[in-house]
Amino acid sequence: MLEIVDDGAVRTLALDRPDVRNALNKGLLQALRQALREAERAGVRCLVVTGRGKSFSAGADIAEWAEAEKSGKIESYGWVEEAHGLVAEMAAFPVPTLALLNGAAVGAGLDMALACDFRFAADSAKFICAYTKMGYSPDAGGTWLMPRLIGLEAAKRFAFTGETWLAPEALRRGLVTEIHPADRLAAAGLVFAKQLASGPTVAQRHAKRLMESAATRTLAGQLAEERKAGEDCGRSEDAKEAIEAAVARREPVFKGR
């Protein structure tokens, strides 16, 4: 259901339900949330999320959804709570996150990817908001995440029409960060993930937190937060290493502490 692979300080979480296009059933959502907690405890410095098979994720598991509706439990079987928890925890994950979109990303599967810091897509990938085609409004964070990435008008069009965006259109719209040939996606993603994982993790954590929360503060309030973050960074081993490397005219080797 979920494969976990470590490569140095990079941890990859691979959705492994290819027979149902990596649809998100309740069990997979719970496994992903547990994996996020374990990755944070393990000190992972970059987290990658991808899918096995030809799809990234088809979104909610329709078979599970239909069974819940049939038994009268559609509003109580817990999928929404798990999906909301996952998207919130993915967005709040303290170190850089990268979604490798190896194929179609649909509905809640796409929302999960939007909660990551970066999205690299295969040139064959496609993207569908999908909710409105099922008679629902987006319900896994998409109405908050999409407008911030692609603008309000584009997000409305994507959601209202349920149209499919192929990888070049998704890149043009800002929905994805980069596109790569499908057979090179994993390699390109790993290079970027390792670059992030080898960086000054303390500074990255603060930069991510400050950027994500900036809209809640005035400029004066943000400057005060930046000062506190800078003081914490200054006490880190990474900052000391950066100074020593600059004096010695060499590249720093950060340990993420």
N, C-alpha and C positions, 0 to 999 in steps of 0.2 A: 504493500500500500504506500509506504514512504521509505525511500532509500536514502541513507545518510552517508556521505563520502567526505573524508578530510584530505586536504592537500596542503600541508603546512598549516598556516593560520587561516586558510580558506575552508569553509564548510559548505558543502552543497546539499540541499534538500531536494530530492527528485521525486515528484509525484509519480507513483508507479501503479497506475490502474489503466494501462493502455487499451484494454479491451472495451472500456467505457470512456475513452478519450480523457482520462484523468479527471472525471467528474468528481466534484467535491461532495462526498457524503459526510454524514456526521462523524463517522469514525476517522476519516482522513483529516477533517478539520481539527479534531481533537489531537490527532497525532502531530499535526503541524504546530499546534500551539505548544504541545509538550516539547517538541524539538526546538522551538524558539527559546524556551526557558533553559533547556539543557545547553544550547549554544552560547547563551549569555553567561551561564555559570562556567563554561569551559574556556572563556576568554577568547572566543573566536574573534578575529579582527576584520573579516569580511564574510558576509553570508550571501550565498547564491541560491536561487530557487529556479528549478526548471522542471520539465516534464519528460517522461519516458515515452517512446513511441512517436507517433506523428502529430500529437497535439500537446499544447501546454496544458490547457484545461478547458473543458466544455462548460464550466460553471456548475451550478447546482445539479445534483444527481436526480434526474427526472423520475427514475424508477422509484427511488426512495420517497421523493416528493409525492408521487401519485399514490403510493401505498399509505402515506400519512394522511393524505386527503380522503382516501377511501375509508380509513378507520376513524375519521373525524378528529385527527390529531395534528392537522396541518399547522395550527397556531401554537401547539404545545410540545411538539416533539424535540425542540431544542436546536434545530438547524440555524435559525436566525441568530440566536445567542452565540453559538459557536463561530459563525461566520463573522459577526460583528467583532467578537473578541479577537479573532485572528487578524482582521484588517487593522484594528487599533494597535495590536501588539507588533505587527509587522511595521507599521508606520513609525512606531515609537522605538523600534530596535535601535540600540545606542550606537552601533557601528555601521559602516556602509553596507548597503544591501543592493543586490543586482538580480534582476529577473532575466533569465535566458529564455526567450520565447521561441521555442523550437517549432511551434506550429500554432494552430488556432488558439486564441485567447478570447473567451466568451463570457459574458455576464460576470458572475462573482469571481471567476478565474481571472478575468481581466482586471477587476477591482483589486484583487490581491497583488497583481503585478504593478498596478498604479501606486500601491502603498510602498513599493520599493523606491530606493533613491534613483536607480537607473534601470533602463530596460533595453537590452540588446535583442534584436529580433532576427530570425532567419528571413531571407528575402522571399521565402515562400509562405511566410506566416500571414494570417488574416485576423481581423479584429472586429468583434460585433458586440454592441452593448446588450442586445438580445432581450432585455427585460420587457420592453413594451410589446414585443412580438408574442409574449406570453400573458399580456394583459396586466403586467405589474410595472410599477416605477422602480428604478434602480434601488437596491436595498442592501448593498454591502459596501457602502462608502463612496460609490461612484459619483453621487451628486455633490460631494465635497471635494473629491480628488480630481475629477475630470476638469471642472472649470478652472482650477488652479494650474493645470498643466496646459490646456489647449484653449482657454478662454471660454466665456459663458456662451456666446452664440454658437461656437463650434460644438460645445458639449450638448447644447440643446438639440442641435441638428442630429448629432450622433445618437442621442437617446430617443428623440421623438420618432425618427424614421426607422431605426433599427438597421440602417444600411451597413454593408460590409466595407471595411477599409482594408485594402491590401497593404503590404509592408511599405511601399514607397509613399502612399497617401498618409499612412500613420506617421511616418518620419516627417513628411512635410507639415503635418498638423501639430507635431510636437508630442504625439502620444508615445513615441519610442525615442530612445537616445541615438541608437545606431542600428543599421541593418548590415548583415553579413551573409555570404553564401551559406546555405544550410549546412554544408559539410565542413564549414570553417567556424561556425558559430561557437561551438563549445571551446575551441582553442582560443578564439578572440576574447571570449568572456573570461576565460581563466587568466589570460595575460593581464586583463584589466583588473580582475579581482585580486590577483597577486600584487599588482601595483598599489592598490588601495590597502591591502593587508600589510604591506611593508612600510606604510606611512606612519606618521606620528599619531597614534590612535587616540591619545588623550586630547590632542588638539582637534582631531576629527570629531570626537564625541561632542566636545563643546561647540564646535562650529555647526554641527547638525542640530543640536538642541537650540542654539541661538537663532538659527535661520527658521526653524520650524515654529518657534514661539514668538518671533519678532512682531507679528501682527497684533499681539495682545498687549504691546507696550508702546509708550511714547518713545521718541528718539532719546530723550534724557534717560528714561528707564532702561532702554536697550544699551546705552553707553555704560550705565552702571553695571549691568549684567556682563557686558564684555570685559569690564575691568576685573570683576571677580573671576571670570573664566581665565583671563590672562594671568592672573596671580596663580591660579591652580596649575596652568600650563607651565609657568615658570619654575614650579617646584618639581616638574616631572623629569624623569631620566631622559626622555626624548629631547627636551629643551636643552639639557646639559650636553647631550651628544651632538645636537645641531650646532652649538657654539664651538665645541671642540673640533668638529669637522670643518667648520668655516675657517677657524684659525689655521688648521692643518691643510686647508685647501684640498679636501677630499669629500666624497659623498657620504652623508650621514648614514648610519645603520641603526634604524629605530627598532626598539624592542616593544613598543606599545605600552610603555609604563611611564 
